[in-house]
């Protein structure tokens, strides 16, 4: 099945249901499907063909999804641009993708000319709302576009989305998510969430992340609604959930914990909310907050683990089990096979730490025009996640760290997560990141960048003393920097490349 087939099927079943309640309009399924067909016809008339890449730079709005389904229906590829990136990063990705067109929202209009000039393959640009210099206005194209059958057959193996990785270990790579893999991810998610036509999903996660797109598509497949808000902040998110009667949402730190605090502080009723999706394996403190929130709101929580290369989530854990296993990111989800491997690719028994590898219909076939990286992604048909974990006797995975972030000091392995748990228990420490930095004697040594509680003070010597009876000597930090905030991507990943500069 193709992405657009799911939309057409849902529209046939629920034509009058609200599909989107967004800053750029409220659309029924029928009205939205008509916009998709018109946009597809317009893009095809402008020369977009099967396999062409169309870059998009926009906030979460209904027409983001319009162009997602429009390009999919043509067999073209939507290349999503991260709104938090600078122009140079966007231009690199656009040139690597050899984008034919750029769709850009007025919020980013100041970047239009630079992106237009910087991408040598770009044929035209489309401005959503008011974008000076854009070749076409989106609303004009949709108003005049006429649906026509695609000029080439679209298949399940065709790439529908091109999402560039965060580049934490080097230059970003374009993950090719297919129609078939995407429909699998959506169908599996809808089943896990128990989506019904009565559901209202708060589309909080940005659409330049797969997490945002998959949840919206999953809810749409079941006839539910996606609600969006302009420029969310923790206080406004809590109010939005109540005002819109949201039943499902996905939140990441710090929004998930902030929602708990705000709901308790203001005695807010979240009676419609039945499921919050978030991250699993964040530890006992997070699991306790989740349990308290679920009790107050009368909802459930699903902690997940996934990455772009597997198209969404591959493991999940609900609140009842999360409180028992706070370091777990869950069991494999339906259709997913998981093993834990040693460095030689040999499966490890339960309890031993190794690399998580997966097989599932959602695993991407390749990186965009990167044969070396694509070859390294797989071994014997298993996708190598690059993440370290161990599995308990009940089949739950317990995430440790990225394999590339494993610290090797004097021949010993140090898992940053283990150090983080201990340092975070110090009363002066609010947040931190643990990383390995070069050391002339040991090769690498353990460094921490810490955020202190208001008014607190902490020296490296005091921290080392605190850790001495809790960690082996080689695991105790030898370098420390005090920072105002731990830099994180929107998906919650710590941007360690930015922190390494603190230690020379």
C-alpha positions in Angstrom: 0.0 0.0 0.0 1.1 3.6 -0.7 0.9 6.6 1.6 -1.7 8.3 -0.6 -3.8 5.1 -0.7 -4.2 5.4 3.1 -5.4 9.0 2.8 -7.9 8.2 0.0 -9.2 5.2 2.0 -9.7 7.3 5.2 -11.4 10.1 3.1 -13.9 7.6 1.7 -14.8 6.4 5.2 -14.7 9.7 7.0 -15.2 12.5 4.5 -16.9 15.0 6.9 -14.6 14.3 9.9 -12.1 17.1 10.7 -8.6 15.9 9.6 -6.7 19.1 10.6 -7.2 21.9 13.0 -4.2 24.0 12.3 -2.9 27.6 12.2 -3.4 27.7 8.5 -7.0 26.4 8.5 -9.5 23.7 9.6 -10.0 21.0 7.0 -12.3 18.0 6.7 -10.9 14.8 5.2 -12.6 15.6 1.9 -11.4 19.2 1.8 -7.8 18.1 2.7 -7.8 15.3 0.1 -8.9 17.8 -2.5 -6.1 20.1 -1.6 -3.6 17.3 -1.9 -4.9 16.4 -5.4 -4.7 20.0 -6.5 -1.2 20.5 -5.1 -0.1 17.3 -6.8 -1.5 18.4 -10.1 0.1 21.8 -9.8 3.6 20.3 -9.0 3.3 17.9 -11.9 2.4 20.8 -14.3 5.5 22.6 -13.1 7.7 19.6 -14.0 7.9 17.5 -10.8 8.2 13.9 -11.7 8.7 10.5 -10.2 11.9 10.5 -8.0 12.4 14.3 -8.0 13.2 15.8 -4.6 11.1 18.6 -3.2 12.6 20.4 -0.2 10.2 21.9 2.4 10.9 24.4 5.1 7.8 25.1 7.3 6.4 24.8 10.8 3.7 22.3 11.6 0.8 23.4 9.5 -1.9 21.5 7.5 -0.2 22.3 4.2 3.0 20.6 5.3 1.0 17.4 5.1 -0.7 18.6 1.9 2.7 18.7 0.2 3.8 15.4 1.9 0.9 13.5 0.3 1.0 15.5 -2.9 4.7 14.6 -3.6 4.0 11.0 -2.5 1.1 10.7 -4.9 3.5 11.7 -7.8 6.2 9.3 -6.7 8.4 12.4 -5.9 10.4 12.6 -2.7 9.7 15.2 0.1 13.0 16.3 1.6 12.3 17.8 5.0 14.5 20.7 6.2 15.2 21.1 9.9 13.9 24.5 10.9 16.5 24.8 13.6 19.4 24.5 11.2 21.3 27.5 9.8 21.2 28.3 6.0 24.6 26.5 5.4 23.3 23.3 6.8 20.1 23.5 4.8 22.0 24.3 1.6 24.3 21.3 2.1 21.3 19.0 2.4 19.5 20.5 -0.6 22.6 20.2 -2.8 23.2 16.6 -1.6 19.6 15.8 -2.4 19.7 17.7 -5.7 16.4 19.3 -4.9 14.3 20.4 -7.8 11.9 22.6 -5.8 11.7 24.4 -2.5 8.5 25.0 -0.6 9.0 27.6 2.1 6.8 29.2 4.7 6.7 32.9 5.4 8.2 32.4 8.8 11.5 31.5 7.0 11.1 34.0 4.2 14.4 35.7 5.2 16.2 32.6 4.1 14.5 32.2 0.7 17.0 34.1 -1.5 20.0 32.4 0.2 18.6 28.9 -0.2 17.4 29.7 -3.8 20.9 30.8 -4.8 22.7 28.2 -2.8 21.0 25.1 -4.3 22.3 24.7 -7.9 19.6 22.2 -9.0 16.6 24.2 -7.8 14.1 24.9 -10.6 11.5 26.9 -8.7 10.3 27.9 -5.2 6.8 28.0 -3.7 6.0 30.4 -0.9 3.4 29.5 1.7 1.6 32.7 2.8 3.8 35.7 1.9 7.3 35.0 0.7 9.0 37.7 -1.3 11.0 36.4 -4.2 9.2 33.0 -4.4 8.4 31.9 -7.9 4.9 30.8 -7.0 2.4 31.3 -4.2 1.2 28.1 -2.7 -2.4 29.1 -2.4 -2.5 30.2 -6.1 -1.1 26.8 -7.1 -3.6 24.9 -5.0 -6.5 27.0 -6.2 -5.7 26.4 -9.9 -4.1 22.9 -9.7 -5.9 20.1 -11.5 -5.4 16.5 -10.5 -3.9 14.2 -13.1 -2.7 10.6 -12.8 1.0 10.4 -12.1 3.1 10.0 -15.3 5.0 7.0 -13.7 3.8 4.1 -11.5 4.5 4.5 -7.8 5.5 1.4 -5.9 5.9 0.5 -2.2 9.7 0.4 -2.5 9.9 4.0 -3.8 11.3 6.6 -1.4 8.7 8.9 -0.1 10.7 10.9 2.4 14.3 12.0 2.6 15.3 12.8 6.2 18.9 13.8 7.0 20.3 12.5 10.2 21.5 14.9 12.8 25.2 14.4 11.9 26.4 13.7 15.5 29.2 11.5 14.1 30.0 13.5 10.9 28.2 14.9 7.9 24.5 14.2 7.8 23.3 11.3 5.8 19.9 11.2 4.0 17.7 8.3 5.2 15.4 7.1 2.4 12.0 6.2 4.0 9.8 4.3 1.6 6.1 4.2 1.0 5.9 0.6 2.2 8.0 1.2 5.3 6.0 4.3 6.2 2.6 2.7 5.8 3.9 -0.2 8.1 5.1 2.3 10.7 1.8 4.2 10.6 -0.4 1.1 10.7 1.6 -0.4 13.6 1.5 2.9 15.5 -2.3 3.3 15.0 -2.8 -0.2 16.4 -0.6 0.4 19.4 -2.4 3.6 20.2 -5.9 2.2 19.5 -6.8 5.1 17.2 -10.5 5.8 16.6 -12.3 8.5 14.7 -13.0 10.3 18.0 -9.3 10.8 18.7 -7.6 14.3 18.6 -3.9 14.2 18.3 -1.8 17.2 19.3 0.9 17.4 16.6 3.6 18.8 18.9 6.6 17.1 17.4 7.9 19.0 14.4 7.3 17.6 11.0 10.9 17.7 10.0 11.2 14.8 12.4 9.7 11.4 11.5 8.1 11.3 14.9 5.8 14.1 14.0 4.8 12.8 10.6 4.2 9.2 11.7 1.9 10.1 14.5 -0.2 12.5 12.4 -0.4 9.9 9.6 -1.3 7.1 12.0 -4.2 9.1 13.5 -5.4 10.2 10.1 -5.5 6.6 9.0 -8.1 5.9 11.7 -10.2 8.9 10.9 -8.9 11.0 13.8 -7.9 14.6 13.9 -4.5 16.3 14.2 -4.5 19.7 16.0 -1.5 22.1 15.7 -0.6 25.2 17.5 1.7 28.1 16.6 5.0 28.4 18.6 4.2 26.1 21.6 5.7 26.7 25.0 5.1 24.5 28.1 2.3 26.7 29.6 0.5 27.1 26.3 0.7 23.4 25.6 -1.1 22.4 28.8 -3.9 24.9 28.0 -4.1 23.7 24.4 -4.5 20.1 25.4 -7.5 21.1 27.5 -9.1 23.5 25.1 -8.9 21.2 22.1 -9.9 18.1 24.0 -6.7 16.3 23.0 -6.7 12.5 23.5 -3.2 11.6 22.2 0.0 13.5 22.1 3.8 12.9 21.9 6.1 15.0 24.2 9.8 14.9 24.8 11.9 16.4 27.6 11.5 19.0 29.0 7.9 19.3 27.8 6.7 16.1 29.3 7.9 16.9 32.9 6.7 20.5 32.5 3.2 19.3 31.6 3.2 17.3 34.8 4.2 20.3 36.9 1.8 22.7 35.3 -1.2 20.3 35.5 -0.5 19.8 39.2 0.2 23.5 39.9 -3.0 24.7 38.2 -5.2 21.7 39.0 -5.9 21.2 35.3 -8.4 18.6 34.2 -7.1 16.5 31.3 -10.0 14.1 31.2 -9.9 13.7 27.4 -6.2 12.8 27.4 -5.8 9.0 27.2 -2.2 8.5 25.9 1.0 10.4 26.0 3.9 9.0 23.9 7.4 9.8 24.9 10.8 8.4 25.5 11.5 5.3 27.5 14.5 4.3 29.6 15.0 7.7 31.2 15.4 6.3 34.7 13.6 6.1 38.0 13.0 9.8 38.5 11.3 10.1 35.0 9.3 6.9 35.5 8.0 8.2 38.9 6.9 11.5 37.2 5.2 9.6 34.5 3.4 7.4 37.0 2.3 10.5 39.0 1.0 12.3 35.8 -0.8 9.2 34.6 -2.6 8.9 37.9 -3.6 12.5 37.9 -4.7 12.7 34.3 -6.1 9.2 34.1 -4.1 8.4 31.0 -1.5 5.9 29.9 2.1 6.5 28.8 4.1 4.8 26.1 7.8 5.1 26.1 9.4 4.3 22.8 12.8 3.9 21.2 13.5 4.4 17.5 15.6 6.2 14.9 15.2 7.5 11.4 16.8 4.4 9.9 14.0 2.2 11.2 11.1 4.5 10.3 9.7 5.3 13.7 9.7 3.2 16.8 10.9 -0.4 17.2 10.4 -0.9 20.9 7.8 0.3 23.3 6.9 0.2 27.0 3.6 1.3 28.7 3.4 3.0 32.0 2.6 -0.1 34.2 5.8 -1.8 33.1 7.9 1.4 32.9 7.5 2.0 36.6 8.9 -1.5 37.2 11.7 -1.2 34.6 12.7 2.5 34.5 15.8 1.9 32.5 13.9 0.0 29.7 12.9 1.4 26.4 10.6 -1.5 25.9 10.0 -4.7 24.0 10.1 -5.1 20.2 6.9 -3.8 18.6 4.8 -5.9 16.2 6.7 -6.9 13.1 10.1 -6.1 14.7 12.9 -8.6 15.4 15.7 -7.5 17.8 19.0 -9.0 18.8 21.9 -7.8 20.9 25.3 -8.4 19.2 28.9 -8.3 20.2 31.6 -6.6 18.1 31.9 -9.7 15.9 28.2 -9.8 15.2 27.5 -12.7 17.4 24.1 -12.6 19.4 24.7 -12.1 23.1 22.7 -13.7 25.9 20.4 -11.7 28.2 22.1 -9.3 30.6 25.1 -8.6 28.4 25.6 -5.2 26.7 26.0 -5.1 23.0 24.7 -3.4 19.9 21.0 -3.5 19.1 20.2 -4.8 15.6 16.8 -5.0 14.0 14.8 -6.4 11.2 11.4 -4.9 10.3 9.4 -3.7 7.3 10.2 -0.1 8.4 14.0 -0.4 8.0 15.3 1.9 5.3 16.9 0.2 2.3 19.7 2.8 2.0 21.1 6.2 2.6 20.7 8.7 -0.2 23.5 8.2 -2.8 25.9 7.0 -0.1 27.0 3.5 -0.9 29.6 3.2 1.8 27.3 4.3 4.6 24.5 2.1 3.2 26.8 -0.9 3.2 27.9 -0.3 6.8 24.2 0.0 7.9 23.5 -3.7 7.4 25.2 -7.0 8.3 23.6 -10.2 7.2 20.2 -8.5 6.7 20.1 -6.9 10.2 20.1 -3.1 10.5 22.9 -2.0 12.9 21.5 0.7 15.2 24.8 1.9 16.6 23.1 1.9 20.0 24.2 -0.2 23.0 21.7 -2.0 25.2 21.1 -5.1 27.1 18.0 -7.3 27.3 16.5 -8.7 30.4 14.9 -12.1 30.9 11.4 -10.8 30.0 12.6 -9.5 26.6 12.8 -5.8 27.5 15.7 -3.7 26.1 17.6 -1.4 28.3 19.3 1.4 26.4 22.8 2.3 27.5 24.5 4.6 24.9 25.4 5.2 21.4 28.3 2.8 20.5 30.3 5.8 19.1 29.8 7.5 22.5 31.3 4.7 24.5 34.3 6.0 26.3 37.4 3.9 26.1 39.9 4.9 28.8 43.0 2.9 29.5 41.5 -0.2 27.9 38.3 0.0 29.9 34.8 0.7 28.6 32.8 3.4 30.3 29.1 3.8 29.5 28.1 7.5 29.8 24.6 6.5 31.1 26.1 4.9 34.1 28.2 7.9 35.0 25.2 10.2 34.4 23.0 8.3 36.8 25.5 8.8 39.6 26.4 12.4 38.9 22.7 13.3 38.5 22.1 12.0 42.1 24.3 14.8 43.5 22.0 17.4 45.0 23.8 20.3 43.3 23.3 18.9 39.8 20.2 19.6 37.8 21.2 18.2 34.4 24.4 17.1 32.7 26.0 15.4 29.7 28.8 12.8 29.9 31.4 12.5 27.1 34.8 11.2 26.4 37.6 13.7 25.6 41.1 13.0 24.4 43.7 12.3 27.1 47.5 11.9 26.4 47.9 9.1 29.0 44.7 7.1 28.8 43.6 7.8 25.2 40.2 9.1 26.5 39.0 10.3 29.8 35.6 11.0 31.3 34.3 14.6 31.2 31.0 16.0 32.4 29.2 19.2 31.5 26.9 20.0 34.4 24.0 22.4 34.9 23.8 23.3 38.6 20.7 24.0 40.7 20.1 27.7 41.4 22.6 29.0 43.8 24.6 25.7 44.0 28.3 25.4 43.7 30.4 22.3 42.8 34.0 21.7 42.2 35.6 18.9 40.3 37.3 17.7 43.5 34.0 17.6 45.4 32.3 15.7 42.5 35.1 13.2 42.4 34.8 12.6 46.1 31.0 12.1 45.8 31.5 9.5 43.0 34.4 7.6 44.7 32.3 5.0 46.5 29.7 4.8 43.7 31.9 4.3 40.5 35.1 2.5 39.7 38.1 4.8 39.6 38.4 4.8 35.8 34.7 5.9 35.5 35.0 8.9 37.8 35.1 12.2 35.8 38.5 13.9 35.5 37.2 17.0 33.7 34.2 19.2 34.4 32.6 22.3 32.9 29.7 24.2 34.4 27.1 25.3 31.7 23.8 27.1 31.7 21.9 24.5 29.6 22.7 21.1 28.0 22.3 21.6 24.2 19.8 19.2 22.8 18.1 18.6 19.5 14.3 18.9 19.3 14.1 15.1 19.6 16.0 15.3 22.9 19.4 14.0 21.8 22.3 15.8 23.5 24.5 17.6 20.9 27.8 16.4 22.2 29.8 17.9 19.4 29.0 21.4 20.8 30.2 20.3 24.2 33.5 18.8 23.2 34.8 22.3 22.4 34.5 23.1 26.1 37.3 20.7 26.8 39.7 21.6 24.0 
